[in-house]
Amino acid sequence: MLEEERFLLVKIINLFIISLLVNSCVIVSTAGSLVGSASTSTRGLSGTIEDTYLTSKIVSKITLMKLSNFSNITVSVINGKVLLAGNIENQEKRLELIKKVWWIDGVKEVYNELEIRPQISFSEKTEDFIFKLKIKNRLLLEPGIFSNNYNIDVVNGNVYVIGISSDIEEKTKIDNFLNNMNDIKKLILLVDIQKN
């Protein structure tokens, strides 16, 4: 077994253990989505595993913080670049969270889209979730856009997209497609192009 394969296997095992500790339901969805999205993602299996592993480490670190509204924070990772979006109770907690994420091995960049806002209502969360599903469904049907290359979050009605396009044409298509959606009030696009 090659050294790289051993390293990858250790990461998969660690991901599984971390997922078990964080939430037992995550195991089934993580394993299924990991293999499914890796097969059609520009990042491939190893890139998808790396990002999923890093996401698990970040979520584990955040759960150890004493946040009153942890469920209001979303974490998306693509190629070591981390998008933190959502609501946090105060500036001190936001700075503490950003520092902790930066200290995690494998983090290359952090996009801070956290707003200071203590709580959001259940109906607001539901609206965001439904809108996220709408956008994902629209992307699935759009030719030339590989939706598994992108993570989409909707928080407070704002749409955050982080991802990696396979080429300039795909990046142009997703930029135009999302910018032409009239029901998006604020769009943050963090999309790179795959390096060959």
Accessible surface in RSA format (square Angstrom, percent):
REM  Atomic radii and reference values for relative SASA: ProtOr
REM  Chains: A
REM  Algorithm: Lee & Richards
REM  Probe-radius: 1.40
REM  Slices: 20
REM RES _ NUM      All-atoms   Total-Side   Main-Chain    Non-polar    All polar
REM                ABS   REL    ABS   REL    ABS   REL    ABS   REL    ABS   REL
RES MET A   1   141.81  73.4  76.03  50.3  65.78 156.6  80.22  68.2  61.59  81.6
RES LEU A   2   126.05  70.2 122.61  87.7   3.45   8.7 125.49  88.1   0.57   1.5
RES GLU A   3   127.13  73.0 120.42  91.1   6.72  16.0  64.11 124.0  63.03  51.5
RES GLU A   4   133.03  76.4 125.26  94.8   7.77  18.5  47.44  91.8  85.59  69.9
RES GLU A   5    88.04  50.5  84.04  63.6   4.00   9.5  30.79  59.6  57.25  46.7
RES ARG A   6   118.54  49.8 117.73  60.0   0.81   1.9  41.89  57.2  76.65  46.5
RES PHE A   7   109.89  55.0 105.61  65.4   4.28  11.1 109.78  66.6   0.12   0.3
RES LEU A   8    37.22  20.7  37.22  26.6   0.00   0.0  37.22  26.1   0.00   0.0
RES LEU A   9    81.32  45.3  79.49  56.9   1.83   4.6  80.89  56.8   0.43   1.2
RES VAL A  10    80.20  52.8  79.80  72.2   0.40   1.0  80.20  69.7   0.00   0.0
RES LYS A  11    29.27  14.3  29.27  18.0   0.00   0.0  10.16   9.1  19.11  20.4
RES ILE A  12    65.28  37.1  64.73  48.2   0.54   1.3  64.73  46.6   0.54   1.5
RES ILE A  13    86.83  49.4  85.19  63.5   1.64   3.9  86.83  62.5   0.00   0.0
RES ASN A  14    52.10  35.9  51.13  49.4   0.97   2.3   6.44  15.5  45.67  44.1
RES LEU A  15     6.77   3.8   6.77   4.8   0.00   0.0   6.77   4.8   0.00   0.0
RES PHE A  16   105.90  53.0 102.51  63.5   3.38   8.8 105.83  64.2   0.06   0.2
RES ILE A  17    82.03  46.7  82.03  61.1   0.00   0.0  82.03  59.1   0.00   0.0
RES ILE A  18    31.50  17.9  31.50  23.5   0.00   0.0  31.50  22.7   0.00   0.0
RES SER A  19     3.60   3.0   1.90   2.5   1.70   3.9   2.95   6.3   0.66   0.9
RES LEU A  20    92.43  51.5  81.80  58.5  10.63  26.7  81.80  57.4  10.63  28.6
RES LEU A  21   141.03  78.5 109.53  78.4  31.50  79.2 112.42  79.0  28.61  77.0
RES VAL A  22    54.77  36.0  24.80  22.4  29.97  72.2  30.40  26.4  24.37  66.1
RES ASN A  23    70.67  48.7  63.34  61.2   7.33  17.7  13.68  32.9  56.99  55.1
RES SER A  24    71.39  60.3  61.08  81.5  10.31  23.7  32.36  68.9  39.03  54.7
RES CYS A  25    95.99  72.6  83.51  93.1  12.48  29.3  31.96  81.0  64.03  69.0
RES VAL A  26    48.58  32.0  47.34  42.9   1.24   3.0  48.58  42.2   0.00   0.0
RES ILE A  27    29.41  16.7  27.48  20.5   1.93   4.7  28.85  20.8   0.56   1.5
RES VAL A  28   119.94  78.9 112.06 101.4   7.88  19.0 116.09 100.9   3.85  10.4
RES SER A  29    70.26  59.4  59.21  79.0  11.05  25.5  54.87 116.8  15.39  21.6
RES THR A  30    20.93  14.9  17.39  17.6   3.54   8.4  12.19  16.4   8.74  13.2
RES ALA A  31    53.10  48.8  47.52  73.3   5.58  12.7  51.68  72.8   1.42   3.8
RES GLY A  32    48.35  59.6   0.00   N/A  48.35  59.6  38.50 105.7   9.85  22.1
RES SER A  33    69.76  59.0  57.62  76.9  12.14  28.0  50.19 106.9  19.58  27.4
RES LEU A  34    16.71   9.3  13.97  10.0   2.74   6.9  16.71  11.7   0.00   0.0
RES VAL A  35   101.01  66.5  99.41  90.0   1.60   3.8  99.58  86.5   1.43   3.9
RES GLY A  36    39.33  48.5   0.00   N/A  39.33  48.5  34.12  93.6   5.22  11.7
RES SER A  37    26.83  22.7  23.92  31.9   2.91   6.7  17.86  38.0   8.98  12.6
RES ALA A  38     7.59   7.0   2.31   3.6   5.28  12.0   2.52   3.6   5.07  13.4
RES SER A  39    91.85  77.6  50.31  67.1  41.53  95.7  50.96 108.5  40.89  57.3
RES THR A  40    79.76  56.7  63.50  64.4  16.26  38.8  71.77  96.4   7.99  12.1
RES SER A  41    13.07  11.0   0.00   0.0  13.07  30.1   0.62   1.3  12.44  17.4
RES THR A  42    38.94  27.7  11.33  11.5  27.61  65.8  17.48  23.5  21.46  32.4
RES ARG A  43    34.76  14.6  14.35   7.3  20.41  48.6   6.20   8.5  28.56  17.3
RES GLY A  44    26.03  32.1   0.00   N/A  26.03  32.1  26.03  71.4   0.00   0.0
RES LEU A  45    92.78  51.7  85.45  61.1   7.33  18.4  85.45  60.0   7.33  19.7
RES SER A  46    55.04  46.5  52.24  69.7   2.80   6.5  20.58  43.8  34.47  48.3
RES GLY A  47    15.34  18.9   0.00   N/A  15.34  18.9  15.03  41.2   0.31   0.7
RES THR A  48     5.30   3.8   5.27   5.3   0.04   0.1   5.27   7.1   0.04   0.1
RES ILE A  49     2.02   1.1   2.02   1.5   0.00   0.0   2.02   1.5   0.00   0.0
RES GLU A  50    65.69  37.7  62.77  47.5   2.92   6.9  27.91  54.0  37.77  30.8
RES ASP A  51     6.56   4.6   6.35   6.3   0.21   0.5   3.73   8.8   2.83   2.8
RES THR A  52    30.21  21.5  26.42  26.8   3.79   9.0  17.87  24.0  12.34  18.7
RES TYR A  53    25.65  12.0  25.65  14.6   0.00   0.0   4.52   3.4  21.13  26.0
RES LEU A  54     9.34   5.2   9.34   6.7   0.00   0.0   9.34   6.6   0.00   0.0
RES THR A  55    35.99  25.6  35.99  36.5   0.00   0.0  30.14  40.5   5.85   8.8
RES SER A  56    14.82  12.5  10.21  13.6   4.61  10.6   6.02  12.8   8.80  12.3
RES LYS A  57    46.48  22.7  41.21  25.3   5.26  12.5  25.94  23.3  20.54  21.9
RES ILE A  58     0.00   0.0   0.00   0.0   0.00   0.0   0.00   0.0   0.00   0.0
RES VAL A  59    34.52  22.7  34.52  31.3   0.00   0.0  34.52  30.0   0.00   0.0
RES SER A  60    27.95  23.6  26.84  35.8   1.11   2.6  26.13  55.6   1.82   2.5
RES LYS A  61    79.06  38.6  76.80  47.1   2.26   5.4  21.67  19.5  57.39  61.1
RES ILE A  62     0.48   0.3   0.10   0.1   0.38   0.9   0.10   0.1   0.38   1.0
RES THR A  63    60.26  42.9  34.30  34.8  25.97  61.9  29.60  39.8  30.66  46.3
RES LEU A  64   144.53  80.5 117.02  83.7  27.52  69.2 120.49  84.6  24.05  64.7
RES MET A  65    14.21   7.4   0.01   0.0  14.20  33.8   4.55   3.9   9.67  12.8
RES LYS A  66   178.90  87.3 161.43  99.0  17.48  41.6 113.22 101.9  65.68  70.0
RES LEU A  67    22.15  12.3   0.39   0.3  21.76  54.7   1.32   0.9  20.83  56.1
RES SER A  68    83.96  71.0  45.93  61.3  38.03  87.6  50.79 108.2  33.17  46.5
RES ASN A  69     4.16   2.9   0.10   0.1   4.07   9.8   4.16  10.0   0.00   0.0
RES PHE A  70    72.00  36.0  68.77  42.6   3.24   8.4  68.77  41.7   3.24   9.3
RES SER A  71    84.17  71.1  54.62  72.9  29.55  68.1  46.97 100.0  37.20  52.1
RES ASN A  72     8.74   6.0   0.80   0.8   7.94  19.1   5.46  13.1   3.28   3.2
RES ILE A  73    15.77   9.0   0.29   0.2  15.48  37.3   0.29   0.2  15.48  42.0
RES THR A  74    43.53  31.0  39.47  40.0   4.05   9.7  43.53  58.5   0.00   0.0
RES VAL A  75    27.00  17.8   4.76   4.3  22.24  53.6   4.76   4.1  22.24  60.3
RES SER A  76     6.94   5.9   4.59   6.1   2.36   5.4   2.36   5.0   4.59   6.4
RES VAL A  77     3.59   2.4   0.00   0.0   3.59   8.7   0.00   0.0   3.59   9.7
RES ILE A  78     5.10   2.9   4.66   3.5   0.44   1.1   4.66   3.4   0.44   1.2
RES ASN A  79    51.66  35.6  44.26  42.8   7.39  17.8  19.77  47.6  31.89  30.8
RES GLY A  80     5.98   7.4   0.00   N/A   5.98   7.4   3.90  10.7   2.08   4.7
RES LYS A  81    50.27  24.5  50.27  30.8   0.00   0.0  25.48  22.9  24.79  26.4
RES VAL A  82     0.00   0.0   0.00   0.0   0.00   0.0   0.00   0.0   0.00   0.0
RES LEU A  83     0.02   0.0   0.02   0.0   0.00   0.0   0.02   0.0   0.00   0.0
RES LEU A  84     0.00   0.0   0.00   0.0   0.00   0.0   0.00   0.0   0.00   0.0
RES ALA A  85     0.00   0.0   0.00   0.0   0.00   0.0   0.00   0.0   0.00   0.0
RES GLY A  86     0.67   0.8   0.00   N/A   0.67   0.8   0.00   0.0   0.67   1.5
RES ASN A  87     0.13   0.1   0.13   0.1   0.00   0.0   0.00   0.0   0.13   0.1
RES ILE A  88     0.00   0.0   0.00   0.0   0.00   0.0   0.00   0.0   0.00   0.0
RES GLU A  89    43.45  24.9  31.11  23.5  12.34  29.4  12.82  24.8  30.64  25.0
RES ASN A  90    52.98  36.5  52.66  50.9   0.32   0.8  20.67  49.8  32.31  31.2
RES GLN A  91    73.88  41.3  71.64  52.4   2.24   5.3  44.17  94.0  29.71  22.5
RES GLU A  92   124.11  71.3 117.76  89.1   6.35  15.1  66.60 128.8  57.52  47.0
RES LYS A  93    44.92  21.9  44.89  27.5   0.03   0.1  22.25  20.0  22.67  24.1
RES ARG A  94    50.65  21.3  50.65  25.8   0.00   0.0   1.24   1.7  49.41  29.9
RES LEU A  95    92.53  51.5  92.26  66.0   0.27   0.7  92.26  64.8   0.27   0.7
RES GLU A  96    63.20  36.3  58.54  44.3   4.66  11.1  28.50  55.1  34.70  28.3
RES LEU A  97     0.14   0.1   0.14   0.1   0.00   0.0   0.14   0.1   0.00   0.0
RES ILE A  98    25.64  14.6  25.64  19.1   0.00   0.0  25.64  18.5   0.00   0.0
RES LYS A  99   119.91  58.5 117.97  72.4   1.94   4.6  63.21  56.9  56.70  60.4
RES LYS A 100    55.83  27.2  55.60  34.1   0.23   0.5  14.90  13.4  40.93  43.6
RES VAL A 101     0.00   0.0   0.00   0.0   0.00   0.0   0.00   0.0   0.00   0.0
RES TRP A 102   116.57  46.8 101.72  49.2  14.85  34.9  86.96  46.4  29.62  48.1
RES TRP A 103   188.49  75.6 156.37  75.7  32.11  75.4 135.78  72.4  52.71  85.5
RES ILE A 104    15.82   9.0   8.15   6.1   7.66  18.5  12.80   9.2   3.02   8.2
RES ASP A 105   120.99  84.8 107.68 107.2  13.31  31.5  36.81  86.6  84.18  84.0
RES GLY A 106    43.37  53.5   0.00   N/A  43.37  53.5  34.86  95.7   8.51  19.1
RES VAL A 107    18.70  12.3   0.00   0.0  18.70  45.1   0.00   0.0  18.70  50.7
RES LYS A 108   141.58  69.1 115.72  71.0  25.86  61.6  79.58  71.6  62.00  66.0
RES GLU A 109    63.15  36.3  63.15  47.8   0.00   0.0  19.59  37.9  43.56  35.6
RES VAL A 110    20.81  13.7   0.90   0.8  19.91  48.0   0.90   0.8  19.91  54.0
RES TYR A 111    49.01  22.9  45.66  26.0   3.34   8.7  34.69  26.1  14.32  17.7
RES ASN A 112    69.55  48.0  43.25  41.8  26.31  63.3  16.33  39.3  53.23  51.4
RES GLU A 113    44.79  25.7  39.11  29.6   5.68  13.5   4.90   9.5  39.89  32.6
RES LEU A 114     5.48   3.1   0.00   0.0   5.48  13.8   0.00   0.0   5.48  14.7
RES GLU A 115    61.18  35.1  58.11  44.0   3.07   7.3  32.74  63.3  28.44  23.2
RES ILE A 116    79.24  45.1  50.77  37.8  28.47  68.6  50.77  36.6  28.47  77.3
RES ARG A 117    74.71  31.4  73.83  37.6   0.88   2.1  28.52  39.0  46.19  28.0
RES PRO A 118    84.02  61.2  84.02  76.6   0.00   0.0  84.02  69.4   0.00   0.0
RES GLN A 119   105.88  59.2  91.17  66.6  14.71  35.0  53.24 113.3  52.64  39.9
RES ILE A 120    19.18  10.9   6.53   4.9  12.65  30.5   9.07   6.5  10.11  27.4
RES SER A 121    54.96  46.4  42.13  56.2  12.84  29.6  49.16 104.7   5.80   8.1
RES PHE A 122   169.11  84.6 159.85  99.0   9.25  24.1 162.04  98.2   7.07  20.2
RES SER A 123    66.73  56.4  61.39  81.9   5.34  12.3  44.73  95.2  22.00  30.8
RES GLU A 124    57.05  32.8  55.60  42.1   1.45   3.4  28.21  54.6  28.84  23.5
RES LYS A 125    72.14  35.2  66.44  40.8   5.70  13.6  41.25  37.1  30.89  32.9
RES THR A 126    50.72  36.1  46.44  47.1   4.27  10.2  47.37  63.6   3.35   5.1
RES GLU A 127   115.48  66.3 109.51  82.8   5.97  14.2  42.05  81.3  73.43  60.0
RES ASP A 128    14.74  10.3  14.04  14.0   0.69   1.6   6.56  15.4   8.18   8.2
RES PHE A 129   118.33  59.2 114.08  70.7   4.25  11.1 117.93  71.5   0.40   1.1
RES ILE A 130    90.22  51.3  89.87  67.0   0.35   0.8  89.88  64.7   0.34   0.9
RES PHE A 131    27.71  13.9  26.94  16.7   0.77   2.0  27.57  16.7   0.15   0.4
RES LYS A 132    53.07  25.9  53.07  32.6   0.00   0.0  13.11  11.8  39.97  42.6
RES LEU A 133    77.39  43.1  77.35  55.3   0.04   0.1  77.35  54.3   0.04   0.1
RES LYS A 134   101.85  49.7  97.96  60.1   3.89   9.3  53.47  48.1  48.38  51.5
RES ILE A 135     0.00   0.0   0.00   0.0   0.00   0.0   0.00   0.0   0.00   0.0
RES LYS A 136    81.19  39.6  80.55  49.4   0.64   1.5  34.09  30.7  47.10  50.2
RES ASN A 137    81.90  56.5  81.04  78.3   0.86   2.1  21.99  52.9  59.92  57.9
RES ARG A 138    79.10  33.2  72.97  37.2   6.13  14.6  35.85  49.0  43.26  26.2
RES LEU A 139     0.07   0.0   0.07   0.1   0.00   0.0   0.07   0.1   0.00   0.0
RES LEU A 140   120.03  66.8  92.24  66.0  27.79  69.9  93.66  65.8  26.36  70.9
RES LEU A 141   150.86  84.0 125.94  90.1  24.92  62.6 130.65  91.8  20.20  54.4
RES GLU A 142    57.22  32.9  53.37  40.4   3.85   9.2   0.98   1.9  56.24  45.9
RES PRO A 143   103.60  75.5  88.84  81.0  14.76  53.7 100.87  83.3   2.73  17.0
RES GLY A 144    33.03  40.7   0.00   N/A  33.03  40.7  17.28  47.4  15.75  35.3
RES ILE A 145    11.51   6.6   0.16   0.1  11.36  27.4   0.16   0.1  11.36  30.8
RES PHE A 146   111.21  55.6 106.95  66.2   4.26  11.1 111.21  67.4   0.00   0.0
RES SER A 147    27.65  23.4  17.90  23.9   9.76  22.5   9.23  19.7  18.43  25.8
RES ASN A 148    55.73  38.4  47.08  45.5   8.65  20.8   4.30  10.4  51.42  49.7
RES ASN A 149     0.64   0.4   0.64   0.6   0.00   0.0   0.00   0.0   0.64   0.6
RES TYR A 150    10.28   4.8   0.01   0.0  10.26  26.7   0.02   0.0  10.26  12.6
RES ASN A 151    46.03  31.7  43.36  41.9   2.67   6.4   9.98  24.0  36.04  34.8
RES ILE A 152     7.08   4.0   3.85   2.9   3.23   7.8   3.85   2.8   3.23   8.8
RES ASP A 153     8.84   6.2   8.28   8.2   0.56   1.3   0.81   1.9   8.03   8.0
RES VAL A 154    12.24   8.1   0.16   0.1  12.08  29.1   0.16   0.1  12.08  32.8
RES VAL A 155     9.59   6.3   9.09   8.2   0.50   1.2   9.50   8.3   0.09   0.2
RES ASN A 156    20.76  14.3   8.60   8.3  12.16  29.3  17.72  42.6   3.05   2.9
RES GLY A 157    21.19  26.1   0.00   N/A  21.19  26.1  18.35  50.4   2.84   6.4
RES ASN A 158    12.09   8.3  12.09  11.7   0.00   0.0   0.00   0.0  12.09  11.7
RES VAL A 159     0.00   0.0   0.00   0.0   0.00   0.0   0.00   0.0   0.00   0.0
RES TYR A 160     2.08   1.0   2.08   1.2   0.00   0.0   0.00   0.0   2.08   2.6
RES VAL A 161     0.00   0.0   0.00   0.0   0.00   0.0   0.00   0.0   0.00   0.0
RES ILE A 162     3.24   1.8   3.24   2.4   0.00   0.0   3.24   2.3   0.00   0.0
RES GLY A 163     2.61   3.2   0.00   N/A   2.61   3.2   0.00   0.0   2.61   5.8
RES ILE A 164     9.16   5.2   9.16   6.8   0.00   0.0   9.16   6.6   0.00   0.0
RES SER A 165     0.00   0.0   0.00   0.0   0.00   0.0   0.00   0.0   0.00   0.0
RES SER A 166    42.50  35.9  28.40  37.9  14.10  32.5  25.00  53.2  17.50  24.5
RES ASP A 167    64.77  45.4  62.93  62.6   1.85   4.4  28.07  66.1  36.70  36.6
RES ILE A 168   107.61  61.2 105.72  78.8   1.89   4.5 105.72  76.1   1.89   5.1
RES GLU A 169   120.09  68.9 115.94  87.7   4.15   9.9  37.92  73.4  82.17  67.1
RES GLU A 170     3.65   2.1   2.23   1.7   1.42   3.4   2.99   5.8   0.65   0.5
RES LYS A 171    50.76  24.8  50.76  31.1   0.00   0.0  24.91  22.4  25.85  27.5
RES THR A 172    64.79  46.1  61.93  62.8   2.86   6.8  49.86  67.0  14.94  22.6
RES LYS A 173    94.53  46.1  89.17  54.7   5.36  12.8  56.49  50.8  38.03  40.5
RES ILE A 174     0.00   0.0   0.00   0.0   0.00   0.0   0.00   0.0   0.00   0.0
RES ASP A 175    31.27  21.9  31.27  31.1   0.00   0.0  11.37  26.8  19.90  19.8
RES ASN A 176    78.45  54.1  76.93  74.3   1.52   3.7  17.48  42.1  60.97  58.9
RES PHE A 177    43.73  21.9  36.47  22.6   7.26  18.9  42.02  25.5   1.71   4.9
RES LEU A 178     1.00   0.6   0.00   0.0   1.00   2.5   0.00   0.0   1.00   2.7
RES ASN A 179    97.24  67.1  68.09  65.8  29.15  70.2  23.57  56.7  73.68  71.2
RES ASN A 180   111.26  76.7  90.51  87.5  20.75  50.0  28.44  68.4  82.82  80.1
RES MET A 181    20.99  10.9   9.04   6.0  11.95  28.4  15.10  12.8   5.88   7.8
RES ASN A 182   154.24 106.4 117.88 113.9  36.36  87.6  38.90  93.6 115.35 111.5
RES ASP A 183    69.96  49.0  43.67  43.5  26.29  62.2  45.96 108.2  23.99  23.9
RES ILE A 184    21.56  12.3   3.59   2.7  17.97  43.3   3.67   2.6  17.89  48.6
RES LYS A 185   153.06  74.7 112.12  68.8  40.95  97.5  77.57  69.8  75.49  80.4
RES LYS A 186    90.22  44.0  85.51  52.5   4.70  11.2  55.41  49.9  34.81  37.1
RES LEU A 187    39.44  22.0  12.47   8.9  26.97  67.8  12.47   8.8  26.97  72.6
RES ILE A 188    36.35  20.7  34.38  25.6   1.97   4.7  36.35  26.2   0.00   0.0
RES LEU A 189    48.40  27.0  21.65  15.5  26.74  67.2  21.65  15.2  26.74  72.0
RES LEU A 190    37.62  21.0  27.19  19.5  10.43  26.2  34.40  24.2   3.22   8.7
RES VAL A 191    13.21   8.7   0.15   0.1  13.07  31.5   0.15   0.1  13.07  35.4
RES ASP A 192    56.90  39.9  53.22  53.0   3.68   8.7  17.44  41.0  39.46  39.4
RES ILE A 193    62.18  35.4  50.49  37.6  11.70  28.2  50.49  36.4  11.70  31.7
RES GLN A 194    57.13  31.9  49.15  35.9   7.98  19.0  10.71  22.8  46.42  35.2
RES LYS A 195   180.11  87.9 163.47 100.3  16.64  39.6 111.58 100.4  68.54  73.0
RES ASN A 196   188.37 129.9 113.60 109.8  74.77 180.0  68.07 163.8 120.31 116.3
END  Absolute sums over single chains surface
CHAIN  1 A    10759.6       8973.3       1786.3       6630.5       4129.1
END  Absolute sums over all chains
TOTAL         10759.6       8973.3       1786.3       6630.5       4129.1
